């Protein structure tokens, strides 16, 4: 397994670059993971990350993309309530990249 160090915290990653221990996550880890992914975190990015983390903590699974789009409509407005907007935030896939940055396991169905 690969390890990274963020602010003196040594963290293990799985073979796909996801944290193996989501409890080790914090905003510093998220910012580091985002930088590795080539993403500069903005408030809309954090809104997605916070939503997927909250959803995961409640249901132990990443939210379906349709639910994520519905949440974006609620927080960012209906004009941004589509997957195209989510891809502007997370170009390599909103579900996969948001979960990686949020310190969550790789979502089911992602190849």
MIDOSE-1310 file (N, C-alpha, C; in nm, 2 decimals, decimal comma, always signed):
residues 111
xxxx	+0,08/-0,12/+0,00/+0,00/+0,00/+0,00/+0,09/+0,13/+0,00; +0,04/+0,22/-0,07/+0,10/+0,35/-0,07/+0,07/+0,43/+0,05; +0,17/+0,51/+0,10/+0,14/+0,60/+0,21/+0,17/+0,74/+0,17; +0,10/+0,84/+0,23/+0,13/+0,98/+0,21/+0,14/+1,04/+0,34
xxxx	+0,20/+1,16/+0,35/+0,21/+1,23/+0,47/+0,15/+1,37/+0,45; +0,06/+1,40/+0,54/-0,01/+1,53/+0,53/-0,01/+1,59/+0,67; +0,06/+1,71/+0,68/+0,07/+1,78/+0,81/+0,11/+1,68/+0,92; +0,22/+1,60/+0,90/+0,28/+1,51/+0,99/+0,19/+1,39/+1,02
xxxx	+0,08/+1,37/+0,94/+0,00/+1,25/+0,96/+0,03/+1,15/+0,84; +0,07/+1,03/+0,88/+0,10/+0,93/+0,78/-0,03/+0,85/+0,75; -0,07/+0,85/+0,62/-0,19/+0,79/+0,58/-0,17/+0,68/+0,48; -0,25/+0,58/+0,49/-0,24/+0,47/+0,39/-0,35/+0,49/+0,28
xxxx	-0,31/+0,46/+0,16/-0,40/+0,46/+0,04/-0,41/+0,32/-0,01; -0,53/+0,30/-0,07/-0,55/+0,17/-0,14/-0,49/+0,17/-0,28; -0,50/+0,07/-0,35/-0,44/+0,06/-0,49/-0,50/+0,16/-0,58; -0,61/+0,22/-0,55/-0,67/+0,33/-0,64/-0,65/+0,47/-0,59
xxxx	-0,57/+0,48/-0,48/-0,54/+0,61/-0,42/-0,64/+0,67/-0,32; -0,73/+0,58/-0,28/-0,83/+0,62/-0,18/-0,78/+0,59/-0,04; -0,82/+0,68/+0,06/-0,78/+0,65/+0,20/-0,83/+0,52/+0,25; -0,75/+0,45/+0,32/-0,80/+0,32/+0,38/-0,87/+0,34/+0,51
xxxx	-0,85/+0,46/+0,57/-0,91/+0,49/+0,70/-0,98/+0,62/+0,69; -1,11/+0,62/+0,66/-1,18/+0,75/+0,64/-1,19/+0,84/+0,77; -1,16/+0,78/+0,88/-1,16/+0,85/+1,01/-1,03/+0,94/+1,02; -0,93/+0,91/+0,94/-0,81/+0,99/+0,94/-0,83/+1,12/+0,85
xxxx	-0,94/+1,14/+0,79/-0,96/+1,25/+0,70/-0,98/+1,38/+0,78; -0,93/+1,49/+0,72/-0,97/+1,62/+0,76/-0,95/+1,71/+0,64; -0,98/+1,84/+0,66/-0,97/+1,94/+0,55/-0,83/+1,94/+0,49; -0,73/+1,93/+0,57/-0,59/+1,93/+0,51/-0,57/+1,81/+0,42
xxxx	-0,62/+1,69/+0,46/-0,61/+1,58/+0,38/-0,69/+1,60/+0,25; -0,81/+1,65/+0,26/-0,89/+1,68/+0,14/-0,82/+1,78/+0,04; -0,76/+1,88/+0,10/-0,69/+1,98/+0,01/-0,57/+1,91/-0,06; -0,50/+1,82/+0,01/-0,39/+1,75/-0,04/-0,44/+1,66/-0,16
xxxx	-0,54/+1,58/-0,13/-0,60/+1,49/-0,23/-0,65/+1,56/-0,35; -0,71/+1,68/-0,33/-0,76/+1,76/-0,44/-0,64/+1,81/-0,52; -0,53/+1,85/-0,46/-0,42/+1,90/-0,54/-0,36/+1,79/-0,62; -0,35/+1,67/-0,57/-0,31/+1,55/-0,64/-0,40/+1,53/-0,76
xxxx	-0,52/+1,55/-0,75/-0,62/+1,53/-0,85/-0,63/+1,65/-0,95; -0,55/+1,76/-0,92/-0,55/+1,88/-1,00/-0,67/+1,97/-0,98; -0,72/+1,96/-0,86/-0,84/+2,04/-0,83/-0,81/+2,15/-0,72; -0,85/+2,27/-0,75/-0,84/+2,38/-0,65/-0,97/+2,39/-0,58
xxxx	-0,98/+2,36/-0,45/-1,10/+2,35/-0,38/-1,16/+2,49/-0,37; -1,29/+2,50/-0,40/-1,37/+2,62/-0,38/-1,49/+2,59/-0,30; -1,58/+2,68/-0,26/-1,69/+2,65/-0,18/-1,78/+2,55/-0,25; -1,81/+2,55/-0,38/-1,89/+2,45/-0,44/-1,83/+2,31/-0,43
xxxx	-1,70/+2,30/-0,44/-1,63/+2,17/-0,42/-1,65/+2,12/-0,28; -1,63/+2,21/-0,18/-1,65/+2,17/-0,04/-1,80/+2,13/-0,01; -1,89/+2,20/-0,08/-2,03/+2,16/-0,06/-2,06/+2,02/-0,10; -2,00/+1,98/-0,21/-2,01/+1,84/-0,26/-1,94/+1,74/-0,16
xxxx	-1,82/+1,77/-0,13/-1,74/+1,69/-0,03/-1,82/+1,67/+0,10; -1,87/+1,78/+0,15/-1,94/+1,77/+0,28/-2,07/+1,69/+0,27; -2,14/+1,71/+0,16/-2,26/+1,63/+0,14/-2,23/+1,48/+0,12; -2,13/+1,44/+0,04/-2,10/+1,30/+0,03/-2,05/+1,24/+0,16
xxxx	-1,97/+1,32/+0,24/-1,93/+1,27/+0,37/-2,05/+1,25/+0,46; -2,14/+1,34/+0,47/-2,25/+1,33/+0,56/-2,34/+1,22/+0,52; -2,36/+1,20/+0,39/-2,44/+1,09/+0,34/-2,38/+0,96/+0,37; -2,25/+0,95/+0,35/-2,18/+0,82/+0,38/-2,19/+0,79/+0,53
xxxx	-2,17/+0,89/+0,61/-2,18/+0,86/+0,76/-2,31/+0,81/+0,80; -2,42/+0,86/+0,73/-2,55/+0,81/+0,76/-2,58/+0,68/+0,71; -2,55/+0,65/+0,58/-2,59/+0,53/+0,51/-2,48/+0,43/+0,48; -2,35/+0,47/+0,50/-2,24/+0,38/+0,48/-2,22/+0,34/+0,33
xxxx	-2,27/+0,43/+0,24/-2,25/+0,42/+0,10/-2,25/+0,56/+0,04; -2,18/+0,57/-0,07/-2,18/+0,70/-0,14/-2,32/+0,73/-0,20; -2,35/+0,86/-0,21/-2,49/+0,89/-0,26/-2,49/+0,87/-0,41; -2,61/+0,83/-0,46/-2,63/+0,81/-0,60/-2,61/+0,95/-0,67
xxxx	-2,57/+0,95/-0,79/-2,54/+1,08/-0,86/-2,67/+1,16/-0,87; -2,79/+1,10/-0,89/-2,91/+1,17/-0,90/-2,94/+1,25/-0,77; -2,91/+1,19/-0,66/-2,92/+1,25/-0,53/-2,82/+1,37/-0,51; -2,70/+1,35/-0,56/-2,60/+1,45/-0,56/-2,65/+1,57/-0,64
xxxx	-2,70/+1,55/-0,76/-2,75/+1,66/-0,84/-2,87/+1,73/-0,77; -2,95/+1,66/-0,70/-3,06/+1,72/-0,63/-3,01/+1,81/-0,52; -2,90/+1,76/-0,45/-2,84/+1,85/-0,35/-2,78/+1,97/-0,40; -2,72/+1,96/-0,52/-2,66/+2,08/-0,59/-2,77/+2,18/-0,62
xxxx	-2,88/+2,13/-0,66/-3,00/+2,22/-0,69/-3,04/+2,30/-0,57; -3,04/+2,23/-0,46/-3,08/+2,29/-0,33/-2,97/+2,39/-0,28; -2,84/+2,36/-0,30/-2,74/+2,45/-0,24/-2,69/+2,55/-0,34; -2,68/+2,52/-0,47/-2,62/+2,60/-0,57/-2,72/+2,66/-0,67
xxxx	-2,85/+2,62/-0,67/-2,95/+2,67/-0,76/-2,98/+2,57/-0,87; -3,10/+2,58/-0,92/-3,14/+2,49/-1,02/-3,06/+2,49/-1,15; -3,00/+2,61/-1,18/-2,93/+2,62/-1,31/-2,80/+2,54/-1,31; -2,76/+2,49/-1,19/-2,64/+2,41/-1,18/-2,67/+2,26/-1,14
xxxx	-2,80/+2,23/-1,15/-2,85/+2,10/-1,11/-2,84/+2,00/-1,22; -2,72/+1,97/-1,26/-2,70/+1,87/-1,37/-2,56/+1,81/-1,36; -2,54/+1,70/-1,42/-2,41/+1,63/-1,41/-2,30/+1,71/-1,48; -2,34/+1,78/-1,59/-2,24/+1,86/-1,66/-2,17/+1,96/-1,56
xxxx	-2,25/+2,03/-1,47/-2,19/+2,12/-1,37/-2,10/+2,04/-1,28; -2,14/+1,92/-1,23/-2,06/+1,84/-1,14/-1,93/+1,81/-1,21; -1,93/+1,78/-1,34/-1,81/+1,75/-1,41/-1,71/+1,87/-1,42; -1,77/+1,99/-1,42/-1,68/+2,11/-1,41/-1,60/+2,12/-1,28
xxxx	-1,67/+2,07/-1,18/-1,60/+2,06/-1,05/-1,50/+1,95/-1,03; -1,55/+1,83/-1,08/-1,47/+1,71/-1,07/-1,46/+1,64/-1,21; -1,37/+1,68/-1,29/-1,37/+1,64/-1,43/-1,34/+1,49/-1,46; -1,28/+1,42/-1,36/-1,26/+1,28/-1,38/-1,37/+1,20/-1,33
xxxx	-1,48/+1,26/-1,30/-1,60/+1,19/-1,25/-1,64/+1,24/-1,11; -1,75/+1,30/-1,10/-1,79/+1,36/-0,97/-1,80/+1,26/-0,86; -1,85/+1,14/-0,88/-1,87/+1,05/-0,77/-1,73/+1,00/-0,73; -1,65/+0,96/-0,82/-1,52/+0,90/-0,78/-1,43/+1,01/-0,72
xxxx	-1,41/+1,12/-0,79/-1,32/+1,23/-0,73/-1,37/+1,29/-0,60; -1,50/+1,31/-0,59/-1,55/+1,37/-0,47/-1,53/+1,27/-0,35; -1,55/+1,15/-0,38/-1,53/+1,05/-0,27/-1,39/+1,04/-0,23; -1,30/+1,04/-0,33/-1,16/+1,03/-0,30/-1,11/+1,15/-0,22
xxxx	-1,15/+1,27/-0,25/-1,12/+1,39/-0,18/-1,18/+1,39/-0,04; -1,30/+1,33/-0,03/-1,38/+1,33/+0,09/-1,32/+1,22/+0,19; -1,22/+1,14/+0,14/-1,17/+1,04/+0,22/-1,25/+0,92/+0,24; -1,34/+0,89/+0,14/-1,43/+0,78/+0,15/-1,38/+0,67/+0,05
xxxx	-1,44/+0,55/+0,07/-1,40/+0,44/-0,02/-1,45/+0,47/-0,16; -1,39/+0,40/-0,25/-1,43/+0,41/-0,39/-1,57/+0,37/-0,41; -1,66/+0,45/-0,47/-1,80/+0,41/-0,49/-1,82/+0,29/-0,57; -1,92/+0,21/-0,53/-1,96/+0,09/-0,61/-1,99/+0,13/-0,75
xxx	-1,95/+0,05/-0,84/-1,99/+0,07/-0,98/-1,89/+0,16/-1,06; -1,79/+0,21/-0,99/-1,68/+0,29/-1,06/-1,57/+0,20/-1,10; -1,54/+0,21/-1,23/-1,43/+0,12/-1,28/-1,30/+0,20/-1,29
